[in-house]
Protein backbone atom coordinates (compact mmCIF):
# COMPACT_ATOMS: atom_id res chain seq x y z
CA UNK A 1 0.00 0.00 0.00
CA UNK A 2 1.51 3.35 -0.98
CA UNK A 3 1.54 6.36 1.32
CA UNK A 4 -1.27 8.21 -0.47
CA UNK A 5 -3.57 5.18 -0.23
CA UNK A 6 -2.68 4.76 3.43
CA UNK A 7 -3.42 8.45 4.06
CA UNK A 8 -6.80 8.01 2.38
CA UNK A 9 -7.54 4.97 4.50
CA UNK A 10 -6.49 6.84 7.64
CA UNK A 11 -8.72 9.80 6.70
CA UNK A 12 -11.65 7.44 6.20
CA UNK A 13 -10.99 5.63 9.48
CA UNK A 14 -10.36 8.76 11.59
CA UNK A 15 -13.14 10.66 9.86
CA UNK A 16 -15.78 8.00 10.42
CA UNK A 17 -14.58 7.40 13.98
CA UNK A 18 -14.68 11.08 15.01
CA UNK A 19 -17.81 11.90 13.03
CA UNK A 20 -19.68 8.91 14.46
CA UNK A 21 -18.54 9.39 18.06
CA UNK A 22 -19.22 13.12 17.81
CA UNK A 23 -22.77 12.56 16.57
CA UNK A 24 -23.38 10.01 19.33
CA UNK A 25 -22.09 12.41 21.98
CA UNK A 26 -24.12 15.27 20.53
CA UNK A 27 -27.42 13.47 20.02
CA UNK A 28 -27.39 10.20 22.01
CA UNK A 29 -25.03 10.69 24.97
CA UNK A 30 -27.20 8.87 27.53
CA UNK A 31 -27.29 5.79 25.28
CA UNK A 32 -23.68 6.02 24.05
CA UNK A 33 -21.80 6.61 27.32
CA UNK A 34 -22.86 3.30 28.93
CA UNK A 35 -21.47 1.51 25.85
CA UNK A 36 -18.11 3.10 26.70
CA UNK A 37 -18.48 1.99 30.32
CA UNK A 38 -18.74 5.56 31.59
CA UNK A 39 -21.41 7.01 33.85
CA UNK A 40 -23.99 9.35 32.38
CA UNK A 41 -23.57 12.83 33.89
CA UNK A 42 -26.33 15.16 35.01
CA UNK A 43 -28.58 16.87 32.47
CA UNK A 44 -26.63 20.13 32.82
CA UNK A 45 -23.31 18.38 32.18
CA UNK A 46 -24.84 16.57 29.19
CA UNK A 47 -25.29 19.94 27.49
CA UNK A 48 -21.53 20.51 27.59
CA UNK A 49 -20.85 16.97 26.46
CA UNK A 50 -23.20 17.48 23.50
CA UNK A 51 -21.32 20.69 22.66
CA UNK A 52 -18.01 18.78 22.68
CA UNK A 53 -19.65 16.13 20.51
CA UNK A 54 -20.44 18.74 17.87
CA UNK A 55 -16.75 19.68 17.71
CA UNK A 56 -15.62 16.04 17.57
CA UNK A 57 -18.04 15.46 14.70
CA UNK A 58 -16.69 18.53 12.90
CA UNK A 59 -13.11 17.24 13.17
CA UNK A 60 -14.26 13.93 11.71
CA UNK A 61 -16.10 15.72 8.92
CA UNK A 62 -12.93 17.61 8.03
CA UNK A 63 -11.12 14.31 7.31
CA UNK A 64 -14.06 13.09 5.24
CA UNK A 65 -14.36 16.38 3.35
CA UNK A 66 -10.70 16.25 2.32
CA UNK A 67 -11.15 12.61 1.29
CA UNK A 68 -14.25 13.32 -0.79
CA UNK A 69 -12.47 16.19 -2.56
CA UNK A 70 -9.78 13.73 -3.76
CA UNK A 71 -7.04 16.32 -3.41
CA UNK A 72 -3.74 15.29 -1.82
CA UNK A 73 -2.99 18.89 -0.85
CA UNK A 74 -6.25 19.14 1.10
CA UNK A 75 -5.64 15.76 2.67
CA UNK A 76 -2.14 16.79 3.81
CA UNK A 77 -3.57 20.01 5.22
CA UNK A 78 -6.20 18.15 7.21
CA UNK A 79 -3.62 15.69 8.51
CA UNK A 80 -1.47 18.61 9.66
CA UNK A 81 -4.26 20.74 11.09
CA UNK A 82 -6.07 18.03 13.03
CA UNK A 83 -2.86 17.26 14.94
CA UNK A 84 -3.53 20.43 16.94
CA UNK A 85 -7.01 19.27 17.92
CA UNK A 86 -5.80 15.78 18.75
CA UNK A 87 -2.92 17.13 20.81
CA UNK A 88 -5.25 19.36 22.83
CA UNK A 89 -7.80 16.58 23.35
CA UNK A 90 -5.14 13.99 24.16
CA UNK A 91 -3.32 16.14 26.70
CA UNK A 92 -6.48 17.38 28.38
CA UNK A 93 -8.15 13.98 28.60
CA UNK A 94 -4.92 12.39 29.92
CA UNK A 95 -4.69 15.00 32.66
CA UNK A 96 -8.40 14.66 33.40
CA UNK A 97 -8.06 10.88 33.82
CA UNK A 98 -5.00 11.20 36.06
CA UNK A 99 -6.69 13.89 38.19
CA UNK A 100 -9.90 11.84 38.48
CA UNK A 101 -12.06 14.28 36.50
CA UNK A 102 -12.79 11.53 33.97
CA UNK A 103 -13.21 7.82 34.63
CA UNK A 104 -10.44 5.51 33.41
CA UNK A 105 -12.94 4.21 30.85
CA UNK A 106 -12.07 7.39 28.89
CA UNK A 107 -8.44 6.17 28.44
CA UNK A 108 -9.02 5.07 24.81
CA UNK A 109 -9.65 8.72 23.90
CA UNK A 110 -6.12 10.04 24.55
CA UNK A 111 -4.60 6.74 23.39
CA UNK A 112 -6.36 7.07 20.04
CA UNK A 113 -5.41 10.73 19.75
CA UNK A 114 -1.72 10.10 20.46
CA UNK A 115 -1.56 7.13 18.08
CA UNK A 116 -3.19 9.15 15.31
CA UNK A 117 -0.83 12.08 15.96
CA UNK A 118 2.14 9.76 15.44
CA UNK A 119 0.74 8.19 12.29
CA UNK A 120 -0.28 11.56 10.86
CA UNK A 121 3.17 13.05 11.52
CA UNK A 122 4.78 10.06 9.82
CA UNK A 123 2.46 10.38 6.82
CA UNK A 124 3.10 14.12 6.48
CA UNK A 125 6.81 13.31 6.11
CA UNK A 126 6.15 10.54 3.58
CA UNK A 127 3.44 12.09 1.37
CA UNK A 128 4.44 13.87 -1.84
CA UNK A 129 4.82 17.60 -1.41
CA UNK A 130 2.73 19.83 -3.71
CA UNK A 131 4.65 21.72 -6.40
CA UNK A 132 4.25 25.35 -5.43
CA UNK A 133 6.84 26.66 -7.90
CA UNK A 134 4.28 26.78 -10.71
CA UNK A 135 1.69 28.72 -8.77
CA UNK A 136 1.70 32.46 -8.56
CA UNK A 137 2.51 34.12 -5.22
CA UNK A 138 -0.49 35.31 -3.30
CA UNK A 139 -0.81 38.95 -2.44
CA UNK A 140 -1.24 39.95 1.15
C-alpha positions in Angstrom: 0.0 0.0 0.0 1.5 3.3 -1.0 1.5 6.4 1.3 -1.3 8.2 -0.5 -3.6 5.2 -0.2 -2.7 4.8 3.4 -3.4 8.5 4.1 -6.8 8.0 2.4 -7.5 5.0 4.5 -6.5 6.8 7.6 -8.7 9.8 6.7 -11.6 7.4 6.2 -11.0 5.6 9.5 -10.4 8.8 11.6 -13.1 10.7 9.9 -15.8 8.0 10.4 -14.6 7.4 14.0 -14.7 11.1 15.0 -17.8 11.9 13.0 -19.7 8.9 14.5 -18.5 9.4 18.1 -19.2 13.1 17.8 -22.8 12.6 16.6 -23.4 10.0 19.3 -22.1 12.4 22.0 -24.1 15.3 20.5 -27.4 13.5 20.0 -27.4 10.2 22.0 -25.0 10.7 25.0 -27.2 8.9 27.5 -27.3 5.8 25.3 -23.7 6.0 24.1 -21.8 6.6 27.3 -22.9 3.3 28.9 -21.5 1.5 25.9 -18.1 3.1 26.7 -18.5 2.0 30.3 -18.7 5.6 31.6 -21.4 7.0 33.8 -24.0 9.4 32.4 -23.6 12.8 33.9 -26.3 15.2 35.0 -28.6 16.9 32.5 -26.6 20.1 32.8 -23.3 18.4 32.2 -24.8 16.6 29.2 -25.3 19.9 27.5 -21.5 20.5 27.6 -20.9 17.0 26.5 -23.2 17.5 23.5 -21.3 20.7 22.7 -18.0 18.8 22.7 -19.7 16.1 20.5 -20.4 18.7 17.9 -16.8 19.7 17.7 -15.6 16.0 17.6 -18.0 15.5 14.7 -16.7 18.5 12.9 -13.1 17.2 13.2 -14.3 13.9 11.7 -16.1 15.7 8.9 -12.9 17.6 8.0 -11.1 14.3 7.3 -14.1 13.1 5.2 -14.4 16.4 3.3 -10.7 16.2 2.3 -11.1 12.6 1.3 -14.2 13.3 -0.8 -12.5 16.2 -2.6 -9.8 13.7 -3.8 -7.0 16.3 -3.4 -3.7 15.3 -1.8 -3.0 18.9 -0.8 -6.2 19.1 1.1 -5.6 15.8 2.7 -2.1 16.8 3.8 -3.6 20.0 5.2 -6.2 18.2 7.2 -3.6 15.7 8.5 -1.5 18.6 9.7 -4.3 20.7 11.1 -6.1 18.0 13.0 -2.9 17.3 14.9 -3.5 20.4 16.9 -7.0 19.3 17.9 -5.8 15.8 18.7 -2.9 17.1 20.8 -5.2 19.4 22.8 -7.8 16.6 23.3 -5.1 14.0 24.2 -3.3 16.1 26.7 -6.5 17.4 28.4 -8.2 14.0 28.6 -4.9 12.4 29.9 -4.7 15.0 32.7 -8.4 14.7 33.4 -8.1 10.9 33.8 -5.0 11.2 36.1 -6.7 13.9 38.2 -9.9 11.8 38.5 -12.1 14.3 36.5 -12.8 11.5 34.0 -13.2 7.8 34.6 -10.4 5.5 33.4 -12.9 4.2 30.8 -12.1 7.4 28.9 -8.4 6.2 28.4 -9.0 5.1 24.8 -9.6 8.7 23.9 -6.1 10.0 24.6 -4.6 6.7 23.4 -6.4 7.1 20.0 -5.4 10.7 19.8 -1.7 10.1 20.5 -1.6 7.1 18.1 -3.2 9.2 15.3 -0.8 12.1 16.0 2.1 9.8 15.4 0.7 8.2 12.3 -0.3 11.6 10.9 3.2 13.1 11.5 4.8 10.1 9.8 2.5 10.4 6.8 3.1 14.1 6.5 6.8 13.3 6.1 6.1 10.5 3.6 3.4 12.1 1.4 4.4 13.9 -1.8 4.8 17.6 -1.4 2.7 19.8 -3.7 4.7 21.7 -6.4 4.3 25.4 -5.4 6.8 26.7 -7.9 4.3 26.8 -10.7 1.7 28.7 -8.8 1.7 32.5 -8.6 2.5 34.1 -5.2 -0.5 35.3 -3.3 -0.8 38.9 -2.4 -1.2 39.9 1.2 
